[in-house]
Amino acid sequence: MTCKLLVQSSNKSLKIVDLYFGYKDGVDTFTTGHPAERRIDNPLIWDDQEWVDDVFEKLELYESVLSVE
């Protein structure tokens, strides 16, 4: 499984500030963007409430489609 991680050093420890499993038909691609567009370079992306809300709306849609099938 391929995964991209953005890791940041803070107070002598490392923390993952963003991650992405960019499969063509995967849930990450559907909810957070296509790997060609979804750059893993913003350590504050999950602090952007508008972006996070959009991700969770897409996730709910994704889950509703799965439950129908």
GROMACS elastic network, one bead per residue, 0.5 to 0.9 nm:
[ bonds ]
;  ai    aj funct       b0    kb
    1    21     6  0.77800   500
    1    23     6  0.89284   500
    2    20     6  0.85823   500
    2    21     6  0.61721   500
    2    22     6  0.72835   500
    2    23     6  0.80265   500
    3    19     6  0.69727   500
    3    20     6  0.56226   500
    3    22     6  0.70038   500
    4    18     6  0.82423   500
    4    19     6  0.55055   500
    4    20     6  0.51453   500
    4    21     6  0.65989   500
    4    22     6  0.80232   500
    4    40     6  0.71936   500
    5    16     6  0.67273   500
    5    17     6  0.77567   500
    5    18     6  0.58839   500
    5    20     6  0.66162   500
    5    40     6  0.71565   500
    6    15     6  0.85279   500
    6    16     6  0.58748   500
    6    17     6  0.57005   500
    6    18     6  0.50675   500
    6    19     6  0.61997   500
    6    20     6  0.89677   500
    6    40     6  0.62045   500
    6    41     6  0.68536   500
    6    42     6  0.80740   500
    6    43     6  0.70579   500
    7    14     6  0.64601   500
    7    15     6  0.55714   500
    7    17     6  0.58069   500
    7    18     6  0.72863   500
    7    19     6  0.87793   500
    7    43     6  0.81588   500
    8    13     6  0.83435   500
    8    14     6  0.56151   500
    8    15     6  0.54554   500
    8    16     6  0.64021   500
    8    17     6  0.66096   500
    8    43     6  0.76158   500
    9    12     6  0.64623   500
    9    13     6  0.56190   500
    9    15     6  0.64499   500
    9    16     6  0.89805   500
   10    13     6  0.53748   500
   10    14     6  0.61345   500
   10    15     6  0.73346   500
   11    14     6  0.82062   500
   16    19     6  0.72391   500
   16    43     6  0.87414   500
   17    42     6  0.83457   500
   17    43     6  0.53722   500
   17    44     6  0.74172   500
   17    45     6  0.82970   500
   17    46     6  0.78604   500
   18    40     6  0.67770   500
   18    41     6  0.83341   500
   18    42     6  0.77229   500
   18    43     6  0.64504   500
   18    44     6  0.83783   500
   18    45     6  0.75182   500
   18    46     6  0.75387   500
   19    40     6  0.72177   500
   20    28     6  0.65682   500
   20    29     6  0.84080   500
   20    32     6  0.83756   500
   20    35     6  0.85236   500
   20    38     6  0.84221   500
   20    40     6  0.75641   500
   21    26     6  0.76280   500
   21    27     6  0.83286   500
   21    28     6  0.59016   500
   21    29     6  0.75722   500
   21    35     6  0.86897   500
   22    25     6  0.84090   500
   22    26     6  0.67841   500
   22    27     6  0.84467   500
   22    28     6  0.61082   500
   22    29     6  0.55876   500
   22    33     6  0.84151   500
   22    34     6  0.70434   500
   22    35     6  0.54596   500
   22    38     6  0.85890   500
   23    27     6  0.80003   500
   23    28     6  0.74160   500
   23    29     6  0.63534   500
   23    34     6  0.84176   500
   23    35     6  0.77572   500
   24    27     6  0.89652   500
   24    29     6  0.64417   500
   24    30     6  0.86027   500
   24    34     6  0.73939   500
   24    35     6  0.79259   500
   25    28     6  0.84930   500
   25    29     6  0.66391   500
   25    30     6  0.72566   500
   26    29     6  0.53604   500
   26    30     6  0.64221   500
   26    31     6  0.87613   500
   27    30     6  0.50297   500
   27    31     6  0.59925   500
   27    32     6  0.82175   500
   27    59     6  0.75430   500
   27    62     6  0.74283   500
   28    31     6  0.51713   500
   28    32     6  0.54634   500
   28    33     6  0.69037   500
   28    34     6  0.81631   500
   28    59     6  0.88597   500
   29    32     6  0.56550   500
   29    35     6  0.67665   500
   29    38     6  0.83028   500
   30    33     6  0.59155   500
   30    34     6  0.71897   500
   30    55     6  0.87277   500
   30    58     6  0.72173   500
   30    59     6  0.79343   500
   30    62     6  0.77954   500
   31    34     6  0.88201   500
   31    54     6  0.78896   500
   31    55     6  0.50240   500
   31    56     6  0.73934   500
   31    57     6  0.82084   500
   31    58     6  0.52229   500
   31    59     6  0.58238   500
   31    62     6  0.80720   500
   32    38     6  0.69757   500
   32    51     6  0.86045   500
   32    52     6  0.88307   500
   32    54     6  0.84644   500
   32    55     6  0.58434   500
   32    58     6  0.84268   500
   33    36     6  0.82025   500
   33    37     6  0.63496   500
   33    38     6  0.52237   500
   33    39     6  0.89394   500
   34    37     6  0.53398   500
   34    38     6  0.56671   500
   35    39     6  0.72331   500
   36    39     6  0.76332   500
   39    42     6  0.77103   500
   40    43     6  0.80928   500
   41    45     6  0.87379   500
   42    45     6  0.54836   500
   42    46     6  0.87869   500
   43    46     6  0.76758   500
   43    47     6  0.86597   500
   44    47     6  0.52208   500
   44    48     6  0.69483   500
   45    48     6  0.54545   500
   45    49     6  0.86326   500
   45    51     6  0.75328   500
   45    52     6  0.80792   500
   46    49     6  0.71338   500
   46    51     6  0.75399   500
   46    52     6  0.62220   500
   47    50     6  0.88803   500
   47    51     6  0.84422   500
   47    52     6  0.77080   500
   48    51     6  0.54307   500
   48    52     6  0.62450   500
   48    53     6  0.86796   500
   49    53     6  0.59373   500
   49    54     6  0.84668   500
   50    53     6  0.51740   500
   50    54     6  0.62597   500
   50    55     6  0.87242   500
   51    54     6  0.51209   500
   51    55     6  0.62685   500
   51    56     6  0.87955   500
   52    55     6  0.50135   500
   52    56     6  0.62749   500
   52    57     6  0.86360   500
   53    56     6  0.51765   500
   53    57     6  0.61572   500
   53    58     6  0.86563   500
   54    57     6  0.51005   500
   54    58     6  0.62546   500
   54    59     6  0.85521   500
   55    58     6  0.52218   500
   55    59     6  0.61296   500
   55    60     6  0.87503   500
   56    60     6  0.61460   500
   56    61     6  0.85870   500
   57    60     6  0.52026   500
   57    61     6  0.63773   500
   57    62     6  0.86626   500
   58    61     6  0.50411   500
   58    62     6  0.60754   500
   58    63     6  0.85919   500
   59    63     6  0.61040   500
   59    64     6  0.85385   500
   60    63     6  0.50989   500
   60    64     6  0.61100   500
   60    65     6  0.86992   500
   61    64     6  0.50821   500
   61    65     6  0.63234   500
   61    66     6  0.87281   500
   62    65     6  0.53441   500
   62    66     6  0.64380   500
   62    67     6  0.88966   500
   63    66     6  0.50480   500
   63    67     6  0.62513   500
   63    68     6  0.87954   500
   64    67     6  0.51605   500
   64    68     6  0.64162   500
   64    69     6  0.89808   500
   65    68     6  0.52854   500
   65    69     6  0.66260   500
   66    69     6  0.54071   500
